Amino acid sequence: MSSLSGSASAEINAPLEHCYEIAADVDHIAEWQDGVVDVDVLERDDEGRVLVAEIHNDAKVRTVKVRVRFSYDEPRGLSWIQEKGDLKSLEGSWSFAEGADGATTATYTLDIDAGRVLGMLVRGPVEGRVRDMMVMARPGQLKARAESG
């Protein structure tokens, strides 16, 4: 695995604004995103939102630390890009669209270039498990959080 890219979506029985609020509350993503070990906020914007955070992820073979900068498009989504860290590059986003009967379609996208050294550690079946955890599972985790009240 030198690169890991993917996108996954879920229909969530909650308003778009509520889904956005959960995803944009970067301070608390470790509470509901599997694999996120810790979030250290380094910078906030004038509205108190996280602009830069150092996030520690359990990537199954080792803990991966990345410093990411966030951009917000309330309530339609948010995105982030790695400023520095253990990966060669990382970009991700949440996007939200209104569905029928007040539901929300949430789409999570992640594009990682692990680089040569870490890429050599994450191969074969481990690569699939990392993709499932870091990409495919995220919309379901947001769904569970948003629908739990």
N, C-alpha and C positions, 0 to 999 in steps of 0.2 A: 504494500500500500504506500505509494508515494502521494496519491491523492484519494480523497474520499469525498464524493459529492452526492447529494440526494435532496429529495423534496418529498414531503408527506403532508397529507391534509386530513382533517376530521370535521364532521358536522357536530357542532356543539349547541346544546339546547340552553343557550344563554345569549343575552344581547351582546352585540359587537363591542360596545364600550366596556362591558365587564371583562370580556376576554382580553381586550387591550390593557386594561388596568392590571390584570394579573401578570401578563407577559412583560409589561413595562416596569413592574416593580422588581427591578433587578436585585435589590437588596435581599429579596426573599426567594430567589429562584432555586436555591439549594433545598428548600423545603418540599419542592414538588418535581424537580428535574433530576431523575436518577443519574448518578455519576458526577453531579456537581458537588464537590466536597466543601468548597469555601468560596466566598465572594468578598474581596477587599475593595471597598470603594475608595478611589483615589481622587476623583474630581466630580463635582456636581455643577449643573447649569443654574441659571437664576431662578428656575422654578423648582429646584431641589431634586431634579431627575439625575440619575447617574449618567455622567458623560464618559468617564473612564473607570474601568474596574479591572482588577486582577482576579481571574477566575481559575480555580484549581479543579481539574476534571480527572476522575478515575478512568483512565483509558484501558483498563484491564491489564496492560503490561507494565504500566507505570503511571504515576500522577503527572498530568500535563498542565503546565502553568502558562496562561496567556494573558496579556494585557490588551483589552479591547476598548474601542471608542464607539459609543452608541449615537445613533441619529434617530429622531422620533418624527413620525407622521401621524399624530393623534387624530382620530382613533383607528386609522387604517393600517397601522403597523409600525414597526421599528426595525432597524438594521444595525449591524455592528461589523467592525473590521479590526483585525489584530494590528496593534502598534508594535508589539514585541512579544517574545515568548518562545516556548519550546518548539513550536511548529514553524515551518517555512512561511505559511500564510493561512489565514482563516477569514472567511466572510460568511455572515449569516443574516437571516431575517425572519420575521413573522409578518404575515399579511392577513388581514381580516376583511371579509366581505359579508354583507347582509344576506341571509338566506330566507327561506319561507318561515312564516309563523314565529318571527323573532329569533330564529336560530342564527348562528354565525358559522361561516366556513373559515377555519383557521388553517393556514398553510405555513409550514416551517421549512426553510431552505438552509442548507449548510454546504459550504465548499471549503475543504481543507486540503492543503498540501503539507503532508507530514514531514517532508524533507527526507533525505537519504537515510540517516541513522535511525530515526524513529520509524520510518517506513519499513525498514528491515525487520523491526520487532513485531509489527502488526501486519501479518500475512495470513493467507488461507482462512481457516475457520474463525480466527481471532478477528480478522478484518470484518467479516460478516457480523459478528457480535458487537463490535464497536460501532458499525454503521447502524445496526438495529437500535442500539442504546442512544447514540448521539443524534440520530436523524429520525428514523422511523417511529420511535416511541414518543417523541416530543408532543405531537398533536394529541395523542391519547392521554398523556399526562396533564396537558392543559385542560382537556375535556373533563377529566376526573376532578381537577381542582375547581373549575368554573361551575360544574353541575353539583358540586357537594354543598353549595350554599356559601 
